[in-house]
Amino acid sequence: MADAALRLTALAEELLGEKLPVRIRAWDGSESGPPSAPVLVIRNRRALRRLLWKPGELGLARAWVAGELDIEGDLYEALDLMASLIWERAADTADRVHPVRDPKVRAFAKGLLQLAGPLPPPPPPPEEVRRRTGTLHTKRRDKQAISHHYDVGNDFYELVLGPSMVYSCAYWENGGTLEDAQRDKLDLVCRKLALKEGDRLLDVGCGWGSMAIHAAREYGARVTGVTLSVEQAAFARKRIAQEGLTDRIEIRVQDYRDVRDGPYDAISSIGMAEHVGSVRFREYADDLYALLKPGGRLLNHQIARRPEKDESAYHVDEFIDAYVFPDGELAPVGRTVATLEEAGFEARDVEALREHYALTLRRWVANLEKHWDRAVRMTSPGRARVWRLYMAASALSFEHNKIGVNQILAVRPAAGGAAGLPLRARDWTASATG
């Protein structure tokens, strides 16, 4: 009799000490669990072998990317239930009990082995980043990491991001469409930077050129955009030519550490600093400070994690590091502000946009699901599955305050300490004075 689902449910409930909130359907056709709950589909016992050989998030992620695990029903509900009950409980258990010595963990592993069979796990899905060598965050290694994430294909990103082609948190102050919210975000950045006709703007990590185009077209700025992605640069240049803005915007495939043509009146860094890493963040801050004129403004838009009780024990998310952002790293917002100020900046405003990013991600997931077949043809089934899981899980992380995103407005003080900002806080439409 087919009973794999029943046996898996019993093993999991014995380990966790309570009922599973999801239903399991196993490769042998058996099902077990609450009838109306989301269904965790285990299509192949290879998924269990992956989990045995790589316990935790990475093993589950490999099975998901390979199509050996799936979810039927509400994806967000299923991830929410499993995250709160399984992953968080497992992390709490690991903090208190050595897994090898815990009899419940040993019994669970033994039961999985009986169901999975003794064969070794298959190799990781091809979408996984291969073993990296060399020093972290060198220019060469950063270029490889950026290429993995951003050179998936401009057509794929158009499906997910929509016409705005902005790959960062939108600003939902006025509701409307995703494109409206992204336009409002770009305009918010321009107003915080107090851009005006003829100002020189450096857009670090310029993506597909959306910020550069908005600043040049709406504010008359002269923009230099830098990116490490060849595909992004080609797409941005085409858009700029179509807008008739080639005399105002230059797009370079260049590391920000190699920019030498300052000073700039303003710098925008939107969704780029997550790639810098803690070992290089002070260098990043120093470089941007040197590129700004006295009185110039920096707008640093960056995802932040919550501080750990023991910061030395912080570990990078295995799934994201292997499949999404190789070598990416999040820092608490307080550390980011402190580092900017250590470099000489004065931090003048921090605006948290956490809920805005959750709304943005849900729109991106909806775009991907709407165009699923095309997305698979453009990339691969595994790559599309990576993005669906990554964006849906990230939306939940923002909603539950596991991570946040902040716009930090900082100034390079002029002579005598003048910041050149209006006295009334957040009057971003006012011109700079002094």
Stockholm file with secondary structure:
# STOCKHOLM 1.0

chainA/1-434         MADAALRLTALAEELLGEKLPVRIRAWDGSESGPPSAPVLVIRNRRALRRLLWKPGELGLARAWVAGELDIEGDLYEALDLMASLIWERAADTADRVHPVRDPKVRAFAKGLLQLAGPLPPPPPPPEEVRRRTGTLHTKRRDKQAISHHYDVGNDFYELVLGPSMVYSCAYWENGGTLEDAQRDKLDLVCRKLALKEGDRLLDVGCGWGSMAIHAAREYGARVTGVTLSVEQAAFARKRIAQEGLTDRIEIRVQDYRDVRDGPYDAISSIGMAEHVGSVRFREYADDLYALLKPGGRLLNHQIARRPEKDESAYHVDEFIDAYVFPDGELAPVGRTVATLEEAGFEARDVEALREHYALTLRRWVANLEKHWDRAVRMTSPGRARVWRLYMAASALSFEHNKIGVNQILAVRPAAGGAAGLPLRARDWTASATG
#=GR chainA/1-434 SS CCCHHHHHHHHHHHHHTSCCSSEEECTTSCEESCTTSCEEEECCTHHHHHHHHSTTHHHHHHHHHTTSEEEESCHHHHHHHHIIIIIHHHHHHHHHSCGGGCHHHHHHHHHHHHHHCSCCCCCCCTTSCCCCCSSTTCHHHHHHHHHHHHTTCHHHHHHHHCTTCCCSCCCCTTCCCHHHHHHHHHHHHHHHTTCCTTCEEEEETCTTSHHHHHHHHHHCCEEEEEESCHHHHHHHHHHHHHHTCTTTEEEEECCGGGCCSCCEEEEEEESCGGGTCTTTHHHHHHHHHHHEEEEEEEEEEEEEECCCSSGGGCCCCHHHHHHTCTTCCCBCHHHHHHHHHHTTCEEEEEEECHHHHHHHHHHHHHHHHHTHHHHHHHSCHHHHHHHHHHHHHHHHHHHTTSEEEEEEEEECCCGGGCCCCCSSTTCTTSCCCC
#=GC SS_cons         CCCHHHHHHHHHHHHHTSCCSSEEECTTSCEESCTTSCEEEECCTHHHHHHHHSTTHHHHHHHHHTTSEEEESCHHHHHHHHIIIIIHHHHHHHHHSCGGGCHHHHHHHHHHHHHHCSCCCCCCCTTSCCCCCSSTTCHHHHHHHHHHHHTTCHHHHHHHHCTTCCCSCCCCTTCCCHHHHHHHHHHHHHHHTTCCTTCEEEEETCTTSHHHHHHHHHHCCEEEEEESCHHHHHHHHHHHHHHTCTTTEEEEECCGGGCCSCCEEEEEEESCGGGTCTTTHHHHHHHHHHHEEEEEEEEEEEEEECCCSSGGGCCCCHHHHHHTCTTCCCBCHHHHHHHHHHTTCEEEEEEECHHHHHHHHHHHHHHHHHTHHHHHHHSCHHHHHHHHHHHHHHHHHHHTTSEEEEEEEEECCCGGGCCCCCSSTTCTTSCCCC
//
